[in-house]
């Protein structure tokens, strides 16, 4: 099914974009193992010995040692061993330390108190255990001739024939769970463009630690056959159902860390990334899968949504953006700051000089919100004065890598 496509060069016409806006706007690595809770020694009533002496108190359990994080993955610690890391999607935070031993029972005295395992010190600093998809330990069901070469792979979602392009680590190991990153293209873009631009330039930064997928947008309620006019209008959530189908298929075909699935996109793709995070938060709904997103110059163009469950959120927006308003991008970040329990403060607004990134304070552990302001137009490739290389994608990779 390989066929040539016209590929946009990250250029969006203001006229087409304005039309889109008018119609929308209502819109591995293994971590350190989770430590189990140290159980308190049971209390026994002291039977009075001769002379009514009190029994001695039981000894506290020893502190569990921190599990070592492997290859920079996350090892998040529970507090004093009081929570248990749960595997699979939506697992709660667990400690990477081994189990603290329970306190021994005091004979005739007060119960010994076991001390839970200490938080693990695994590299990464995540907050969730590794989730193993159904494809782990199995031979991939998608033939190797279909990926890592720009091939258009067919898929049906919401009764519509769609397609996507896939990249899998060249040293893929079916026993190792990998991050999964969904890259949504902008208006007048397509899956070919995402492949050509290495999924917003994150593919080389991942260095074989992630699986990348670029779904193709739609136009006229059908899969796009050209870049011009291709976007993410998401009528009746048909684009969201495409994301659902892709995640399910890739989880079944490959070994995916189900607790580390991310989405990213620029402009219309940023809109779809926001929608995916809002509607499919990891642990928030039964079908949720989104751990974090990165939105470049976004707006609500794929159907409105107000987030109610936390998803780690990174955004950037140019203060000279004449296509999608800067203040609208700030508002999207504020929406997730509220859902993530952050204390909102208006990000620094850059009108000259280098970009400035503002991290919100007080966010729930593992759910940061970061907003980067830059003096520039509607672009996914902002640069600081005097620099030829964009700072954006290293920022995004660093943001995703903390989970």
C-alpha positions in Angstrom: 0.0 0.0 0.0 2.9 2.4 -0.3 1.9 5.4 -2.3 3.5 8.8 -2.7 2.0 11.7 -0.8 2.4 15.4 -0.8 4.2 16.3 2.4 3.7 19.6 4.1 6.7 21.4 5.6 5.1 22.4 8.9 3.4 25.3 7.1 -0.2 26.0 7.9 -2.2 28.6 5.9 -4.0 31.1 8.0 -7.0 30.9 5.8 -7.4 27.2 6.2 -6.7 27.3 9.9 -9.1 30.1 10.4 -11.8 28.0 8.7 -11.0 25.1 11.0 -11.2 27.2 14.1 -14.5 28.6 13.1 -15.9 25.1 12.8 -14.6 23.9 16.1 -13.9 25.3 19.5 -16.8 23.6 21.1 -14.3 21.2 21.3 12.6 -1.5 29.3 12.8 -0.8 31.1 11.9 -2.4 34.4 11.6 -0.2 37.4 12.6 -1.2 40.8 10.0 -3.6 42.1 7.2 -2.2 44.2 7.8 -2.6 47.9 5.0 -4.3 49.9 4.0 -2.8 53.2 5.8 -3.8 56.3 3.2 -5.4 58.5 3.0 -4.3 62.1 3.6 -6.9 64.7 0.4 -8.1 66.3 -0.5 -6.9 69.7 -0.8 -9.5 72.5 -2.1 -8.8 75.8 0.6 -9.0 78.3 -0.1 -11.7 80.8 1.2 -10.4 84.0 4.4 -12.3 85.1 5.5 -12.7 88.5 5.4 -9.4 90.1 3.1 -8.0 87.2 6.1 -7.0 85.1 5.4 -5.5 81.6 6.5 -7.4 78.5 9.1 -5.8 76.3 8.1 -4.1 73.1 8.5 -5.9 69.8 11.4 -4.8 67.5 10.6 -2.6 64.5 11.1 -4.2 61.1 14.2 -3.2 59.2 13.9 -0.7 56.3 13.7 -2.3 52.9 16.4 -1.3 50.5 15.6 0.7 47.4 15.3 -1.3 44.2 17.7 -0.2 41.5 16.1 1.4 38.4 17.2 -0.2 35.2 18.3 1.8 32.1 16.9 5.1 33.4 13.4 3.9 34.0 11.4 5.0 36.8 11.4 3.7 40.3 8.9 5.6 42.4 8.8 5.2 46.1 5.7 4.7 48.3 5.7 6.6 51.5 7.1 4.5 54.3 6.0 1.4 52.5 2.4 2.3 53.1 1.3 1.7 49.5 1.8 -1.2 47.2 2.8 -0.6 43.6 0.1 -2.2 41.4 1.0 -3.5 38.0 -1.0 -2.8 34.9 -2.8 0.3 33.7 -3.9 2.7 36.4 -1.7 1.2 39.1 -1.1 3.2 42.2 2.2 4.5 43.3 4.4 1.9 45.0 7.7 2.0 46.6 10.7 0.6 44.8 12.1 -0.7 48.1 11.9 -4.3 49.2 9.5 -5.2 52.0 10.4 -4.0 55.4 10.2 -6.8 57.9 7.4 -6.8 60.4 8.1 -6.1 64.0 8.2 -9.0 66.2 5.5 -9.4 68.8 6.3 -8.1 72.2 5.8 -10.8 74.8 3.3 -9.5 77.3 3.9 -6.0 76.2 3.0 -3.6 73.4 3.1 -4.7 69.7 6.3 -4.2 67.8 5.9 -1.8 64.9 7.3 -2.9 61.5 8.9 -0.2 59.4 8.0 -0.2 55.7 10.6 -0.4 53.0 12.3 2.8 52.1 11.6 4.5 48.8 13.6 3.1 45.9 16.3 5.2 44.3 15.9 3.8 40.8 16.9 6.3 38.1 14.0 8.0 36.5 11.8 9.1 39.3 8.5 7.9 37.9 5.5 7.2 40.1 4.2 4.0 38.5 5.2 0.5 38.0 5.9 -1.0 34.6 2.8 -2.2 32.8 3.2 -5.3 30.6 0.9 -5.4 27.5 -0.5 -8.6 26.1 2.1 -8.6 23.4 5.0 -9.1 25.8 6.7 -12.4 25.3 5.1 -13.0 21.9 6.2 -12.8 18.3 4.8 -9.5 16.8 1.6 -10.0 14.9 2.5 -7.1 12.6 5.1 -8.2 10.0 8.5 -6.5 10.2 8.1 -5.5 6.5 5.3 -3.2 7.6 7.3 -0.9 9.9 10.4 1.2 10.1 10.1 2.0 6.4 7.2 4.5 6.1 4.7 1.9 5.0 1.1 2.8 5.3 -0.5 0.2 7.5 -4.3 -0.1 7.2 -6.6 -0.2 10.2 -10.4 0.1 10.6 -11.8 2.4 13.4 -15.3 3.6 13.9 -16.3 1.7 10.7 -13.8 3.9 8.7 -10.8 2.6 6.8 -7.8 4.5 8.2 -4.0 4.1 8.2 -0.9 4.8 10.2 2.9 4.6 10.0 4.9 2.7 12.7 8.4 2.7 14.0 9.7 0.0 16.4 13.1 -0.1 18.1 15.6 -1.8 15.8 16.8 -4.0 18.6 13.2 -4.9 19.7 13.0 -7.4 22.5 9.6 -8.9 23.2 10.3 -9.3 26.9 11.1 -5.6 27.3 8.1 -3.2 27.7 8.6 0.0 25.6 7.1 3.5 25.8 4.5 4.2 23.1 4.4 7.7 21.6 1.5 8.8 19.3 2.5 11.7 17.0 -0.5 13.7 15.6 0.3 15.8 12.5 -1.0 19.4 12.0 -3.6 20.6 9.5 -2.3 20.2 6.0 0.0 17.4 7.2 -0.2 13.6 7.3 1.4 10.5 8.5 4.1 10.7 5.8 5.2 14.0 7.3 5.5 12.6 10.8 7.6 9.8 9.5 9.8 12.2 7.5 10.3 14.5 10.5 11.0 11.5 12.8 7.9 12.0 14.9 8.6 15.6 15.9 12.3 14.7 16.0 11.8 12.5 19.1 12.8 9.2 17.4 16.5 9.8 17.5 16.3 11.1 21.1 14.5 7.9 22.2 17.4 5.8 21.1 15.4 2.6 20.7 13.5 3.0 23.9 10.1 3.7 22.4 7.6 2.6 19.8 6.3 5.5 17.6 3.0 5.6 15.7 1.8 8.4 13.4 -1.9 8.0 12.6 -3.3 9.7 9.5 -6.0 12.3 9.9 -9.3 12.6 8.1 -11.0 14.9 5.6 -14.7 14.7 4.6 -15.3 11.8 7.0 -12.7 9.7 5.3 -9.1 8.8 5.6 -6.9 11.6 4.1 -5.4 10.8 0.7 -3.4 14.0 0.5 -1.9 16.4 3.0 -3.9 19.4 1.9 -6.9 19.8 4.2 -6.0 16.8 6.4 -6.7 17.2 10.1 -8.4 16.0 13.3 -12.0 17.3 13.3 -12.9 14.2 15.3 -16.7 14.1 14.4 -18.5 11.8 16.8 -15.1 11.0 18.3 -14.1 9.0 15.2 -10.5 10.2 15.5 -10.4 9.3 19.2 -11.7 5.9 18.3 -8.7 5.6 15.9 -6.4 6.3 18.8 -8.2 3.6 20.8 -7.8 1.1 18.0 -4.2 1.9 17.5 -3.2 1.5 21.2 -5.1 -1.8 21.5 -3.5 -3.2 18.3 0.1 -2.1 19.2 -0.3 -3.4 22.8 -1.4 -6.7 21.4 1.3 -6.9 18.7 4.3 -5.6 20.7 5.5 -5.4 24.3 4.3 -2.0 25.5 4.6 -0.4 28.9 0.9 0.3 29.4 1.7 2.9 32.1 3.9 5.0 29.7 1.9 5.9 26.6 2.2 9.5 25.4 0.8 11.8 22.8 2.2 14.8 21.1 1.3 17.2 18.3 1.4 20.7 16.8 -1.6 22.9 16.0 -4.4 20.6 15.0 -2.2 17.8 16.2 -1.9 19.6 19.5 -5.6 19.9 19.7 -5.9 16.1 19.2 -3.3 15.5 21.8 -5.2 17.6 24.3 -8.4 15.7 23.4 -6.7 12.3 23.8 -5.4 13.3 27.3 -8.6 14.8 28.4 -10.8 11.8 27.2 -8.3 9.0 27.8 -6.3 9.7 31.0 -4.4 6.8 32.4 -6.3 5.5 35.4 -9.1 7.9 34.9 -11.4 5.8 32.8 -11.7 2.1 32.0 -10.2 2.7 28.5 -7.7 5.3 29.6 -4.1 5.1 28.5 -2.5 8.6 28.3 0.3 9.2 30.9 1.5 12.5 29.5 1.2 14.8 26.5 3.2 17.5 24.8 1.1 20.2 23.0 2.7 22.7 20.6 0.6 25.8 19.8 -2.6 24.0 20.6 -6.3 24.9 20.9 -9.6 23.0 21.2 -10.3 22.1 17.6 -11.2 18.4 18.0 -14.2 18.8 20.3 -14.3 20.5 23.7 -13.3 18.8 26.9 -12.5 19.9 30.4 -10.1 17.5 32.1 -11.1 16.0 35.4 -8.3 13.4 35.8 -4.6 14.1 36.0 -2.3 13.7 33.0 1.2 15.2 33.0 1.1 18.2 30.6 3.7 20.0 28.6 2.9 22.9 26.3 4.7 25.6 24.3 3.2 28.6 22.5 4.5 31.6 20.7 3.5 35.1 21.8 3.3 36.2 18.2 1.1 33.4 17.1 -1.6 34.8 14.7 -3.1 31.4 13.8 -4.1 30.0 17.3 -4.1 32.6 20.1 -1.4 32.5 22.7 -3.9 33.0 25.5 -5.8 30.0 24.4 -2.7 27.8 24.8 -2.3 29.2 28.3 -5.9 28.3 29.1 -5.4 24.6 28.0 -2.5 24.4 30.4 -4.5 26.0 33.2 -7.2 23.3 32.7 -4.7 20.5 33.3 -3.1 22.4 36.2 -6.5 22.3 37.9 -7.0 18.6 37.2 -3.4 17.8 38.4 -3.9 19.7 41.7 -1.3 22.3 40.9 -1.2 25.9 42.2 -1.8 27.9 39.1 0.4 30.9 38.3 0.3 32.7 35.0 3.4 31.6 33.0 6.1 34.2 32.2 5.2 35.8 28.8 8.2 36.2 26.5 8.2 39.1 24.1 11.9 39.2 23.5 15.0 37.1 24.2 15.1 33.4 25.0 12.2 31.2 25.7 11.1 30.7 29.3 9.5 27.6 30.7 7.3 27.8 33.8 6.6 24.8 36.0 3.5 24.9 38.2 4.0 24.3 41.9 2.1 21.9 44.2 1.0 19.4 41.5 0.1 15.9 42.4 3.2 13.7 42.5 4.0 12.5 39.0 1.7 14.9 37.3 3.6 18.1 36.5 2.4 20.9 34.3 5.0 22.9 32.3 4.4 25.8 29.9 7.1 27.3 27.7 6.6 30.8 26.2 8.7 32.0 23.3 8.9 35.1 21.2 7.8 33.7 17.9 5.0 32.7 15.5 2.8 29.6 15.0 5.6 26.9 14.8 6.6 23.6 16.4 10.3 24.5 15.9 10.9 27.6 18.0 14.5 28.8 18.3 16.2 31.2 20.6 17.9 34.3 19.2 21.2 33.4 17.5 20.4 29.6 17.6 19.7 27.5 14.5 18.5 24.4 16.4 15.2 24.3 18.2 15.2 23.7 22.0 11.7 22.2 21.8 12.2 18.5 21.3 14.9 17.9 23.9 12.6 19.6 26.3 9.8 17.2 25.4 11.9 14.1 25.5 13.2 15.2 29.0 9.6 15.7 30.1 8.5 12.3 28.9 11.6 10.6 30.3 10.8 11.5 33.9 8.0 9.0 33.9 
